[in-house]
Amino acid sequence: MAPRISFSIILFLSLFFMPFWFSALGALVGMAMFRTYWEAVVILMISDAMFGANVAKFMNFTFVSSASVFLILVVFHFLKKKIRFYSEY
């Protein structure tokens, strides 16, 4: 449990001190490492709320990265059932 909490804290702090792509990549790594990493959705939702801009392609939807990370999390969840080895944290 300690690795998951420390990884979440580092990912949360990366919102403020690192570029966006670092946080997005960290969220993907967290989703690959841990069982269901809902923290990625929450952290990127905070990022979208603070720094997100309306995107005209998506009907002025602000939370584009949060929605895409949620979809990726669902896909990872179903793929992990097919994979034999992954972390049980």
Contacts in CASP RR format, 6 or more apart in sequence:
PFRMAT RR
TARGET T0000
AUTHOR 0000-0000-0000
METHOD contacts of the structure
MODEL  1
MAPRISFSIILFLSLFFMPFWFSALGALVGMAMFRTYWEAVVILMISDAM
FGANVAKFMNFTFVSSASVFLILVVFHFLKKKIRFYSEY
1 89 0 8 1.000
3 89 0 8 1.000
4 34 0 8 1.000
4 37 0 8 1.000
4 39 0 8 1.000
4 89 0 8 1.000
7 30 0 8 1.000
7 33 0 8 1.000
7 34 0 8 1.000
8 39 0 8 1.000
8 43 0 8 1.000
11 23 0 8 1.000
11 26 0 8 1.000
11 27 0 8 1.000
11 30 0 8 1.000
11 39 0 8 1.000
11 40 0 8 1.000
11 43 0 8 1.000
12 43 0 8 1.000
12 46 0 8 1.000
14 22 0 8 1.000
14 23 0 8 1.000
14 26 0 8 1.000
15 23 0 8 1.000
15 43 0 8 1.000
15 46 0 8 1.000
15 47 0 8 1.000
15 50 0 8 1.000
20 47 0 8 1.000
20 51 0 8 1.000
20 65 0 8 1.000
23 43 0 8 1.000
23 44 0 8 1.000
23 47 0 8 1.000
24 44 0 8 1.000
24 65 0 8 1.000
24 69 0 8 1.000
26 40 0 8 1.000
27 37 0 8 1.000
27 40 0 8 1.000
27 43 0 8 1.000
27 44 0 8 1.000
27 69 0 8 1.000
28 40 0 8 1.000
28 72 0 8 1.000
30 37 0 8 1.000
30 40 0 8 1.000
31 37 0 8 1.000
31 40 0 8 1.000
31 69 0 8 1.000
31 72 0 8 1.000
31 73 0 8 1.000
31 76 0 8 1.000
32 76 0 8 1.000
32 86 0 8 1.000
33 86 0 8 1.000
33 87 0 8 1.000
33 89 0 8 1.000
34 87 0 8 1.000
34 89 0 8 1.000
35 80 0 8 1.000
35 86 0 8 1.000
35 87 0 8 1.000
35 88 0 8 1.000
35 89 0 8 1.000
36 73 0 8 1.000
36 77 0 8 1.000
37 73 0 8 1.000
38 73 0 8 1.000
40 69 0 8 1.000
40 73 0 8 1.000
41 66 0 8 1.000
41 69 0 8 1.000
41 70 0 8 1.000
41 73 0 8 1.000
44 65 0 8 1.000
44 66 0 8 1.000
44 69 0 8 1.000
45 63 0 8 1.000
45 66 0 8 1.000
47 65 0 8 1.000
47 66 0 8 1.000
48 62 0 8 1.000
48 63 0 8 1.000
48 64 0 8 1.000
48 65 0 8 1.000
48 66 0 8 1.000
49 62 0 8 1.000
49 63 0 8 1.000
52 62 0 8 1.000
52 63 0 8 1.000
53 62 0 8 1.000
54 60 0 8 1.000
54 61 0 8 1.000
54 62 0 8 1.000
55 61 0 8 1.000
55 62 0 8 1.000
55 64 0 8 1.000
58 64 0 8 1.000
61 67 0 8 1.000
80 86 0 8 1.000
END
